[in-house]
Amino acid sequence: MSPRNNSKNEEIRQEAIRKISEAAFSLIARQGYESTSIAQIAKKAGVSKGLLYNYFESKESLLEKLVQDAMSEGDQIIAPIFSEDPKVMLENLIKWFFKEMRERPDHWRLITEVTLKIDMYKFVHTMAVEKMQGYIMLIQKLLEQMGFEDPLGEARLLAALFDGIGMQAMVIREDYPLNELEKTMINKYCKRKNNS
């Protein structure tokens, strides 16, 4: 096979995986993992079940890819919101979180559904622990630089606040006061003159 054919085949393969992933993401986020069948995913993606199984050995392996992709997106947020000033960096992080809640609710519904069923998916626990520890360490470092008395405890509280707000926003949806809470959190953590 020529390099050109290999390249074209890989392009076709990646496009099929993208379509399958998008279809699975959309269906699982809206109707839940258990209620979504491989047949539904294949139909929405416009591929055969056989082709889907060619790329993913099971529905769980497809879910694992979706969760890995979603979590790796979180790693990419740090560069655009980075600032040398810890108050600005924390404010950017808070603004990013609320922007995500407003603009990508399906993304967070999927992450939440999988997280709440952590015992069903062994791969989730390891990923969740690593990500949570990384985010808490980042927030702890920022709060430490800002002079908070107990930066680790405060970072854990802030992480719990994010989780709680995310859950409530997904349940209450458009009636949830995201804008007001965003302002409150920024004022509480980023606008105070003395944080000790």
Residue frames as a rotation matrix with the C-alpha (Angstrom) as fourth column:
MET 1
0.579 0.815 0.000 0.00
0.815 -0.579 0.000 0.00
0.000 0.000 -1.000 0.00
SER 2
-0.159 -0.649 0.744 1.32
0.565 -0.678 -0.470 3.44
0.810 0.346 0.474 -0.81
PRO 3
-0.823 -0.209 -0.529 1.88
0.563 -0.429 -0.706 6.07
-0.079 -0.879 0.470 1.90
ARG 4
-0.821 0.565 0.079 -0.89
-0.504 -0.784 0.361 8.14
0.266 0.257 0.929 0.32
ASN 5
-0.042 0.830 -0.556 -3.38
-0.129 0.548 0.827 5.26
0.991 0.106 0.084 0.74
ASN 6
-0.328 -0.153 -0.932 -2.24
0.835 0.414 -0.362 4.71
0.442 -0.897 -0.008 4.34
SER 7
-0.985 -0.077 -0.154 -2.71
0.137 -0.892 -0.430 8.37
-0.104 -0.445 0.889 5.04
LYS 8
-0.529 0.847 -0.056 -6.18
-0.622 -0.342 0.704 8.41
0.577 0.408 0.707 3.47
ASN 9
-0.031 0.491 -0.870 -7.20
0.317 0.831 0.458 5.25
0.948 -0.262 -0.181 5.37
GLU 10
-0.625 -0.267 -0.733 -6.09
0.773 -0.082 -0.629 6.81
0.108 -0.960 0.257 8.64
GLU 11
-0.943 0.328 0.058 -8.08
-0.327 -0.944 0.028 9.95
0.064 0.008 0.998 7.81
ILE 12
-0.179 0.907 -0.380 -11.20
-0.404 0.284 0.869 7.84
0.897 0.309 0.316 7.15
ARG 13
-0.175 0.029 -0.984 -10.59
0.681 0.725 -0.099 5.89
0.711 -0.688 -0.147 10.37
GLN 14
-0.894 -0.231 -0.385 -10.24
0.442 -0.598 -0.669 9.06
-0.076 -0.768 0.636 12.47
GLU 15
-0.723 0.688 0.064 -13.39
-0.594 -0.666 0.452 10.53
0.353 0.289 0.890 10.92
ALA 16
0.005 0.724 -0.690 -15.39
0.000 0.690 0.724 7.37
1.000 -0.004 0.004 11.74
ILE 17
-0.399 -0.223 -0.890 -14.09
0.845 0.288 -0.451 7.40
0.357 -0.931 0.073 15.33
ARG 18
-0.999 0.037 -0.009 -15.01
-0.032 -0.947 -0.319 11.09
-0.021 -0.319 0.948 15.63
LYS 19
-0.394 0.914 -0.098 -18.57
-0.591 -0.170 0.789 10.44
0.704 0.369 0.607 14.38
ILE 20
0.047 0.366 -0.929 -19.02
0.425 0.835 0.350 7.47
0.904 -0.411 -0.116 16.71
SER 21
-0.677 -0.390 -0.624 -17.66
0.723 -0.193 -0.664 9.41
0.138 -0.900 0.413 19.68
GLU 22
-0.926 0.355 0.130 -19.88
-0.357 -0.934 0.013 12.42
0.126 -0.035 0.991 19.00
ALA 23
-0.118 0.923 -0.366 -22.96
-0.389 0.296 0.872 10.23
0.913 0.246 0.325 18.58
ALA 24
-0.067 0.031 -0.997 -22.21
0.698 0.716 -0.025 8.28
0.713 -0.697 -0.069 21.76
PHE 25
-0.907 -0.336 -0.255 -21.51
0.418 -0.634 -0.651 11.45
0.057 -0.697 0.715 23.71
SER 26
-0.714 0.679 0.168 -24.75
-0.573 -0.706 0.417 13.08
0.401 0.202 0.893 22.58
LEU 27
0.101 0.810 -0.578 -26.92
-0.195 0.585 0.787 10.03
0.976 0.033 0.217 23.31
ILE 28
-0.172 -0.223 -0.959 -25.33
0.788 0.554 -0.270 9.10
0.592 -0.802 0.081 26.64
ALA 29
-0.976 -0.217 -0.021 -25.39
0.192 -0.807 -0.559 12.68
0.104 -0.549 0.829 27.92
ARG 30
-0.557 0.821 0.125 -29.10
-0.719 -0.552 0.422 12.98
0.415 0.145 0.898 27.11
GLN 31
0.428 0.862 -0.270 -30.53
-0.650 0.502 0.571 9.56
0.628 -0.070 0.775 27.91
GLY 32
0.458 -0.310 0.833 -27.92
-0.770 0.330 0.547 7.88
-0.445 -0.891 -0.087 30.11
TYR 33
-0.534 -0.813 -0.230 -25.40
-0.836 0.468 0.287 5.10
-0.126 0.345 -0.930 29.59
GLU 34
-0.709 0.263 0.654 -27.71
0.020 0.935 -0.354 2.18
-0.705 -0.238 -0.668 30.37
SER 35
0.317 0.948 -0.015 -30.47
0.103 -0.050 -0.993 3.51
-0.943 0.313 -0.113 28.10
THR 36
0.382 -0.267 -0.885 -28.13
-0.864 -0.444 -0.239 3.95
-0.328 0.855 -0.400 25.13
SER 37
0.688 -0.102 0.719 -27.50
0.177 0.984 -0.029 0.95
-0.704 0.147 0.695 22.90
ILE 38
-0.465 -0.881 0.084 -24.68
0.170 0.004 0.985 0.28
-0.869 0.472 0.148 20.46
ALA 39
-0.261 0.458 0.850 -27.32
0.959 0.221 0.176 0.11
-0.107 0.861 -0.497 17.71
GLN 40
0.791 0.574 -0.212 -28.52
0.566 -0.818 -0.100 3.64
-0.230 -0.041 -0.972 18.57
ILE 41
0.272 -0.787 -0.553 -24.96
-0.097 -0.595 0.798 4.97
-0.957 -0.163 -0.238 18.58
ALA 42
-0.612 -0.517 0.599 -24.14
0.478 0.362 0.800 3.34
-0.630 0.776 0.026 15.23
LYS 43
0.142 0.767 0.626 -27.35
0.990 -0.102 -0.100 4.66
-0.013 0.634 -0.774 13.67
LYS 44
0.856 0.181 -0.485 -26.77
0.266 -0.957 0.113 8.23
-0.444 -0.226 -0.867 14.91
ALA 45
0.002 -0.956 -0.292 -23.13
-0.172 -0.288 0.942 8.07
-0.985 0.048 -0.165 13.71
GLY 46
0.651 0.319 -0.689 -24.20
-0.713 -0.056 -0.699 6.75
-0.261 0.946 0.191 10.31
VAL 47
-0.451 -0.808 -0.380 -22.04
-0.856 0.512 -0.073 3.64
0.253 0.292 -0.922 10.56
SER 48
0.326 0.518 -0.791 -22.72
-0.250 0.854 0.456 -0.08
0.912 0.049 0.408 10.87
LYS 49
0.884 0.001 0.467 -22.53
-0.458 0.194 0.867 -1.87
-0.090 -0.981 0.173 14.23
GLY 50
0.777 -0.618 0.119 -19.72
0.629 0.770 -0.109 -3.98
-0.024 0.159 0.987 12.76
LEU 51
0.172 -0.721 0.672 -17.65
0.383 -0.579 -0.719 -0.89
0.908 0.381 0.176 11.97
LEU 52
0.545 0.076 0.835 -18.28
-0.632 -0.616 0.469 0.48
0.550 -0.784 -0.288 15.45
TYR 53
0.930 -0.174 0.325 -17.03
-0.121 0.687 0.716 -2.78
-0.348 -0.705 0.618 16.98
ASN 54
0.594 -0.767 0.245 -14.02
0.640 0.265 -0.721 -2.58
0.488 0.585 0.648 14.68
TYR 55
-0.059 -0.600 0.798 -12.93
-0.058 -0.796 -0.603 0.54
0.997 -0.082 0.012 16.61
PHE 56
-0.323 0.048 0.945 -14.35
-0.922 -0.239 -0.303 -0.17
0.212 -0.970 0.121 20.08
GLU 57
-0.857 -0.099 -0.506 -14.52
-0.087 0.995 -0.047 -3.64
0.508 0.004 -0.861 21.61
SER 58
-0.342 0.778 -0.527 -17.48
0.928 0.367 -0.060 -2.75
0.146 -0.510 -0.848 23.84
LYS 59
0.536 0.606 0.588 -19.79
0.423 -0.795 0.434 0.04
0.731 0.017 -0.683 24.90
GLU 60
0.867 -0.244 -0.434 -17.68
0.373 -0.260 0.891 0.44
-0.330 -0.934 -0.134 28.04
SER 61
-0.159 -0.976 0.146 -14.47
0.864 -0.066 0.499 0.91
-0.478 0.206 0.854 26.01
LEU 62
-0.142 0.226 0.964 -16.27
0.698 -0.668 0.259 3.62
0.702 0.709 -0.063 24.02
LEU 63
0.873 0.486 0.032 -17.36
0.290 -0.573 0.766 5.26
0.391 -0.660 -0.642 27.28
GLU 64
0.456 -0.787 -0.416 -13.79
0.682 0.007 0.732 5.11
-0.572 -0.617 0.540 28.56
LYS 65
-0.433 -0.607 0.667 -12.57
0.895 -0.378 0.237 6.98
0.108 0.699 0.707 25.47
LEU 66
0.293 0.632 0.717 -15.28
0.464 -0.750 0.472 9.62
0.836 0.195 -0.513 25.92
VAL 67
0.950 0.060 -0.307 -14.32
0.310 -0.318 0.896 10.18
-0.044 -0.946 -0.320 29.55
GLN 68
0.070 -0.995 -0.078 -10.57
0.839 0.016 0.544 10.26
-0.539 -0.103 0.836 28.76
ASP 69
-0.330 -0.138 0.934 -11.20
0.795 -0.574 0.196 12.81
0.509 0.807 0.300 25.99
ALA 70
0.628 0.670 0.396 -13.39
0.320 -0.686 0.653 14.93
0.709 -0.283 -0.645 28.27
MET 71
0.829 -0.348 -0.438 -10.84
0.424 -0.120 0.898 14.89
-0.365 -0.930 0.048 31.07
SER 72
-0.182 -0.949 0.258 -7.93
0.935 -0.085 0.344 15.68
-0.305 0.304 0.903 28.78
GLU 73
0.180 0.329 0.927 -9.84
0.606 -0.779 0.159 18.78
0.775 0.533 -0.340 27.66
GLY 74
0.962 0.203 -0.179 -9.55
0.259 -0.487 0.834 19.99
0.082 -0.850 -0.521 31.23
ASP 75
0.244 -0.955 -0.166 -5.77
0.754 0.079 0.652 19.79
-0.610 -0.284 0.740 30.99
GLN 76
-0.306 -0.366 0.879 -5.83
0.912 -0.377 0.160 22.13
0.273 0.851 0.449 28.00
ILE 77
0.689 0.674 0.267 -7.60
0.571 -0.732 0.372 24.93
0.446 -0.103 -0.889 29.90
ILE 78
0.510 -0.484 -0.711 -4.62
0.673 -0.290 0.680 25.94
-0.535 -0.826 0.178 31.99
ALA 79
-0.475 -0.794 0.379 -2.57
0.860 -0.328 0.391 27.55
-0.186 0.512 0.839 29.20
PRO 80
-0.272 0.353 0.895 -5.16
0.539 -0.715 0.445 30.13
0.797 0.604 0.004 28.04
ILE 81
0.758 0.631 0.164 -6.19
0.218 -0.483 0.848 31.10
0.614 -0.607 -0.504 31.59
PHE 82
0.202 -0.766 -0.611 -2.67
0.970 0.242 0.016 31.19
0.135 -0.596 0.792 33.05
SER 83
0.672 -0.118 0.731 -1.52
-0.084 -0.993 -0.083 34.33
0.736 -0.006 -0.677 34.83
GLU 84
-0.426 -0.877 -0.225 1.47
0.305 0.095 -0.948 35.11
0.852 -0.472 0.227 37.05
ASP 85
-0.646 0.299 0.702 -0.95
-0.695 -0.611 -0.380 36.90
0.315 -0.733 0.603 39.39
PRO 86
-0.965 0.231 -0.126 -2.65
0.259 0.921 -0.292 34.23
0.048 -0.314 -0.948 41.55
LYS 87
-0.404 0.866 -0.295 -5.82
-0.016 -0.329 -0.944 36.33
-0.915 -0.377 0.146 42.01
VAL 88
-0.114 0.313 -0.943 -6.17
-0.939 -0.344 -0.001 36.77
-0.324 0.885 0.333 38.25
MET 89
-0.802 -0.254 -0.541 -5.45
-0.449 0.854 0.265 33.08
0.394 0.455 -0.798 37.66
LEU 90
-0.848 0.531 -0.008 -8.07
0.372 0.583 -0.722 31.99
-0.378 -0.615 -0.692 40.21
GLU 91
-0.160 0.805 -0.571 -10.58
-0.385 -0.584 -0.715 34.46
-0.909 0.105 0.404 38.77
ASN 92
-0.358 -0.051 -0.932 -9.89
-0.931 0.088 0.353 33.08
0.064 0.995 -0.079 35.28
LEU 93
-0.974 -0.036 -0.224 -10.43
-0.019 0.997 -0.077 29.53
0.226 -0.071 -0.971 36.60
ILE 94
-0.556 0.823 -0.119 -13.74
0.246 0.027 -0.969 30.49
-0.794 -0.568 -0.217 38.21
LYS 95
-0.064 0.519 -0.852 -14.90
-0.750 -0.589 -0.302 32.27
-0.658 0.620 0.427 35.03
TRP 96
-0.694 -0.237 -0.680 -13.91
-0.660 0.587 0.469 29.22
0.288 0.775 -0.563 32.95
PHE 97
-0.938 0.344 0.045 -15.96
0.275 0.817 -0.507 26.93
-0.211 -0.464 -0.861 35.20
PHE 98
-0.210 0.923 -0.322 -19.11
0.052 -0.318 -0.947 29.05
-0.976 -0.216 0.019 34.92
LYS 99
-0.210 0.066 -0.976 -18.65
-0.924 -0.340 0.175 29.48
-0.320 0.938 0.133 31.17
GLU 100
-0.926 -0.174 -0.335 -18.48
-0.275 0.918 0.285 25.68
0.258 0.356 -0.898 30.85
MET 101
-0.708 0.706 0.029 -21.67
0.374 0.409 -0.832 25.28
-0.599 -0.578 -0.554 32.91
ARG 102
0.022 0.735 -0.678 -23.49
-0.372 -0.623 -0.688 27.72
-0.928 0.267 0.260 30.61
GLU 103
0.044 -0.088 -0.995 -22.11
-0.976 -0.217 -0.024 26.58
-0.214 0.972 -0.095 27.26
ARG 104
-0.421 -0.281 -0.863 -21.48
-0.585 0.811 0.021 22.83
0.694 0.513 -0.505 27.57
PRO 105
0.016 0.477 0.879 -24.05
-0.979 0.186 -0.083 21.28
-0.203 -0.859 0.470 29.89
ASP 106
0.872 0.326 -0.366 -24.11
-0.422 0.879 -0.221 17.95
0.250 0.347 0.904 27.98
HIS 107
0.027 -0.959 -0.282 -20.37
-0.223 0.269 -0.937 17.55
0.974 0.088 -0.207 28.50
TRP 108
-0.673 -0.320 0.667 -20.77
-0.667 -0.129 -0.734 17.92
0.321 -0.939 -0.127 32.26
ARG 109
0.417 0.853 0.314 -23.87
-0.903 0.429 0.035 15.70
-0.105 -0.298 0.949 32.39
LEU 110
0.676 -0.234 -0.699 -21.82
-0.179 0.868 -0.464 12.87
0.715 0.439 0.544 30.91
ILE 111
-0.434 -0.900 0.049 -18.92
-0.206 0.046 -0.977 13.39
0.877 -0.434 -0.205 33.33
THR 112
-0.414 0.344 0.842 -21.36
-0.909 -0.205 -0.363 13.59
0.047 -0.916 0.398 36.25
GLU 113
0.675 0.720 -0.159 -23.28
-0.718 0.691 0.084 10.46
0.170 0.058 0.984 35.26
VAL 114
0.385 -0.617 -0.686 -20.10
0.042 0.755 -0.655 8.44
0.922 0.223 0.316 34.99
THR 115
-0.603 -0.665 0.441 -18.70
-0.362 -0.265 -0.894 9.87
0.711 -0.698 -0.081 38.23
LEU 116
-0.072 0.670 0.739 -21.86
-0.997 -0.050 -0.053 9.05
0.002 -0.740 0.672 40.17
LYS 117
0.929 0.368 -0.017 -21.60
-0.369 0.927 -0.061 5.44
-0.006 0.064 0.998 39.00
ILE 118
0.194 -0.980 -0.043 -17.93
-0.968 -0.184 -0.173 5.16
0.161 0.075 -0.984 39.81
ASP 119
-0.138 -0.233 0.963 -18.24
-0.586 0.803 0.111 1.60
-0.799 -0.549 -0.247 41.14
MET 120
0.772 0.496 0.397 -19.46
0.036 0.590 -0.806 0.40
-0.634 0.637 0.438 37.73
TYR 121
0.870 -0.471 0.149 -16.44
0.101 -0.125 -0.987 1.75
0.483 0.874 -0.061 35.85
LYS 122
0.609 -0.681 -0.406 -13.03
0.728 0.278 0.626 0.87
-0.314 -0.677 0.666 37.33
PHE 123
-0.197 -0.760 0.619 -11.19
0.920 -0.361 -0.151 3.25
0.338 0.540 0.770 35.00
VAL 124
0.432 0.461 0.775 -13.14
0.254 -0.887 0.386 6.25
0.865 0.030 -0.501 36.35
HIS 125
0.933 -0.026 -0.360 -11.88
0.356 -0.101 0.929 6.05
-0.061 -0.994 -0.085 39.93
THR 126
0.063 -0.997 -0.042 -8.21
0.903 0.038 0.428 6.31
-0.425 -0.065 0.903 38.97
MET 127
-0.345 -0.164 0.924 -8.82
0.733 -0.662 0.157 9.17
0.586 0.731 0.349 36.55
ALA 128
0.609 0.696 0.379 -11.08
0.282 -0.637 0.717 11.03
0.741 -0.330 -0.585 38.97
VAL 129
0.767 -0.377 -0.519 -8.59
0.552 -0.025 0.834 10.80
-0.327 -0.926 0.189 41.85
GLU 130
-0.256 -0.935 0.244 -5.68
0.938 -0.178 0.298 12.00
-0.236 0.305 0.923 39.68
LYS 131
-0.208 0.235 0.950 -7.63
0.572 -0.758 0.313 14.92
0.794 0.608 0.023 38.23
MET 132
0.811 0.585 0.027 -9.07
0.299 -0.454 0.840 16.00
0.503 -0.673 -0.542 41.59
GLN 133
0.490 -0.707 -0.510 -5.65
0.728 0.011 0.685 15.92
-0.479 -0.707 0.520 43.24
GLY 134
-0.436 -0.683 0.587 -4.19
0.896 -0.392 0.209 17.97
0.087 0.617 0.782 40.40
TYR 135
0.078 0.557 0.827 -6.91
0.382 -0.783 0.491 20.64
0.921 0.278 -0.273 40.56
ILE 136
0.918 0.249 -0.308 -6.75
0.365 -0.226 0.903 20.86
0.156 -0.942 -0.298 44.36
MET 137
0.108 -0.958 -0.267 -2.96
0.894 -0.023 0.448 21.25
-0.435 -0.287 0.853 44.23
LEU 138
-0.446 -0.222 0.867 -3.31
0.716 -0.669 0.197 24.06
0.537 0.709 0.457 41.67
ILE 139
0.464 0.710 0.529 -5.96
0.185 -0.662 0.726 25.88
0.866 -0.239 -0.439 43.71
GLN 140
0.774 -0.242 -0.585 -4.00
0.619 0.097 0.779 25.31
-0.132 -0.965 0.225 46.94
LYS 141
-0.273 -0.955 0.112 -0.91
0.954 -0.254 0.163 26.90
-0.127 0.151 0.980 45.39
LEU 142
-0.274 0.253 0.928 -2.91
0.428 -0.832 0.353 29.93
0.862 0.493 0.120 44.22
LEU 143
0.759 0.645 0.090 -4.57
0.174 -0.334 0.926 30.40
0.628 -0.687 -0.366 47.63
GLU 144
0.441 -0.716 -0.541 -1.19
0.863 0.173 0.474 29.99
-0.246 -0.676 0.695 49.35
GLN 145
-0.547 -0.670 0.502 0.26
0.803 -0.589 0.090 32.78
0.235 0.453 0.860 47.18
MET 146
-0.055 0.636 0.770 -2.79
0.152 -0.757 0.636 34.91
0.987 0.152 -0.055 48.02
GLY 147
-0.746 -0.403 0.529 -2.15
-0.405 -0.356 -0.842 34.50
0.528 -0.843 0.103 51.77
PHE 148
0.417 0.907 -0.050 -5.07
-0.532 0.288 0.796 32.27
0.737 -0.306 0.603 52.79
GLU 149
0.088 -0.361 0.928 -4.55
-0.991 0.066 0.120 30.81
-0.104 -0.930 -0.352 56.27
ASP 150
-0.156 -0.052 0.986 -5.43
-0.186 0.982 0.022 27.18
-0.970 -0.180 -0.163 55.38
PRO 151
-0.314 0.022 -0.949 -4.86
-0.900 -0.326 0.290 26.95
-0.303 0.945 0.122 51.62
LEU 152
-0.962 -0.037 -0.271 -5.32
-0.137 0.922 0.362 23.16
0.236 0.385 -0.892 51.39
GLY 153
-0.603 0.789 -0.118 -8.57
0.564 0.316 -0.763 23.16
-0.565 -0.526 -0.636 53.38
GLU 154
-0.063 0.557 -0.828 -9.84
-0.329 -0.795 -0.510 26.15
-0.942 0.240 0.233 51.43
ALA 155
-0.648 -0.228 -0.727 -8.87
-0.759 0.121 0.639 24.49
-0.058 0.966 -0.251 48.12
ARG 156
-0.938 0.345 -0.033 -10.86
0.345 0.939 0.012 21.40
0.035 0.000 -0.999 49.10
LEU 157
-0.263 0.871 -0.414 -13.85
0.381 -0.301 -0.874 23.57
-0.886 -0.388 -0.253 50.01
LEU 158
-0.206 0.130 -0.970 -13.59
-0.705 -0.707 0.055 25.41
-0.678 0.696 0.237 46.71
ALA 159
-0.912 -0.135 -0.388 -13.45
-0.372 0.671 0.641 22.11
0.173 0.729 -0.662 44.78
ALA 160
-0.705 0.707 -0.058 -16.54
0.643 0.603 -0.473 20.93
-0.299 -0.371 -0.879 46.69
LEU 161
-0.151 0.626 -0.765 -18.27
-0.110 -0.780 -0.617 24.23
-0.982 -0.009 0.187 45.82
PHE 162
-0.579 -0.124 -0.806 -17.55
-0.793 -0.143 0.592 23.66
-0.189 0.982 -0.016 42.14
ASP 163
-0.968 0.203 -0.150 -18.97
0.160 0.953 0.258 20.13
0.195 0.226 -0.954 42.37
GLY 164
-0.480 0.825 -0.299 -22.10
0.605 0.065 -0.794 21.28
-0.635 -0.562 -0.530 44.21
ILE 165
-0.181 0.373 -0.910 -22.75
-0.467 -0.847 -0.254 24.17
-0.866 0.379 0.328 41.87
GLY 166
-0.797 -0.182 -0.576 -22.25
-0.603 0.307 0.737 21.90
0.043 0.934 -0.354 38.87
MET 167
-0.862 0.504 -0.061 -24.75
0.507 0.856 -0.100 19.34
0.001 -0.117 -0.993 40.21
GLN 168
-0.229 0.816 -0.530 -27.36
0.418 -0.410 -0.811 21.95
-0.879 -0.407 -0.248 41.08
ALA 169
-0.372 0.035 -0.928 -26.95
-0.662 -0.711 0.239 23.71
-0.651 0.702 0.287 37.73
MET 170
-0.943 -0.008 -0.333 -27.57
-0.258 0.649 0.716 20.43
0.210 0.761 -0.614 35.90
VAL 171
-0.636 0.751 -0.178 -30.73
0.755 0.559 -0.342 19.75
-0.158 -0.352 -0.923 37.88
ILE 172
0.031 0.674 -0.738 -32.23
0.444 -0.671 -0.594 23.26
-0.895 -0.310 -0.320 38.02
ARG 173
-0.077 -0.189 0.979 -30.87
0.995 0.045 0.087 24.26
-0.061 0.981 0.184 34.58
GLU 174
-0.307 -0.132 0.943 -31.82
0.568 -0.820 0.070 27.72
0.764 0.557 0.326 33.27
ASP 175
0.707 0.624 0.331 -33.40
0.082 -0.538 0.839 28.78
0.702 -0.566 -0.432 36.58
TYR 176
0.515 -0.585 -0.626 -30.12
0.853 0.280 0.440 28.31
-0.082 -0.761 0.644 38.44
PRO 177
0.986 -0.043 -0.161 -28.36
-0.037 -0.999 0.039 31.61
-0.163 -0.033 -0.986 39.38
LEU 178
0.470 -0.861 0.193 -25.01
0.882 0.453 -0.127 30.91
0.022 0.230 0.973 37.69
ASN 179
0.162 -0.427 0.890 -24.23
0.382 -0.805 -0.455 34.59
0.910 0.413 0.033 37.04
GLU 180
0.695 0.163 0.701 -24.85
-0.499 -0.593 0.632 35.61
0.518 -0.789 -0.331 40.66
LEU 181
0.927 -0.359 0.106 -22.80
0.170 0.657 0.734 32.72
-0.333 -0.663 0.671 42.04
GLU 182
0.353 -0.827 0.438 -19.94
0.837 0.071 -0.542 33.51
0.417 0.558 0.718 39.68
LYS 183
0.228 -0.225 0.947 -19.81
-0.125 -0.972 -0.200 37.10
0.966 -0.073 -0.249 40.99
THR 184
0.878 0.162 0.450 -20.04
-0.456 0.001 0.890 35.90
0.143 -0.987 0.075 44.61
MET 185
0.793 -0.607 0.051 -17.16
0.566 0.765 0.309 33.44
-0.226 -0.216 0.950 44.21
ILE 186
0.155 -0.748 0.645 -14.96
0.673 -0.398 -0.623 35.99
0.723 0.531 0.442 42.44
ASN 187
0.390 0.045 0.920 -15.66
-0.417 -0.882 0.220 38.57
0.821 -0.469 -0.325 45.16
LYS 188
0.966 0.050 0.254 -15.05
-0.253 0.398 0.882 36.04
-0.057 -0.916 0.397 47.95
TYR 189
0.667 -0.707 0.235 -11.80
0.583 0.692 0.427 34.59
-0.464 -0.148 0.873 46.63
CYS 190
0.026 -0.705 0.708 -10.28
0.987 -0.093 -0.129 37.09
0.156 0.703 0.694 44.22
LYS 191
0.207 0.141 0.968 -11.31
0.331 -0.941 0.066 40.62
0.921 0.307 -0.241 45.24
ARG 192
0.922 0.135 -0.362 -10.53
0.381 -0.160 0.911 40.63
0.065 -0.978 -0.199 48.96
LYS 193
0.573 -0.745 0.341 -7.66
-0.533 -0.655 -0.536 42.86
0.623 0.125 -0.772 50.02
ASN 194
-0.418 -0.689 0.592 -6.64
-0.906 0.267 -0.328 40.72
0.068 -0.673 -0.736 52.98
ASN 195
0.264 0.532 -0.805 -7.15
-0.563 0.763 0.319 36.98
0.783 0.368 0.501 52.56
SER 196
-0.715 -0.604 -0.352 -5.60
-0.085 0.575 -0.814 35.84
0.694 -0.552 -0.462 55.82
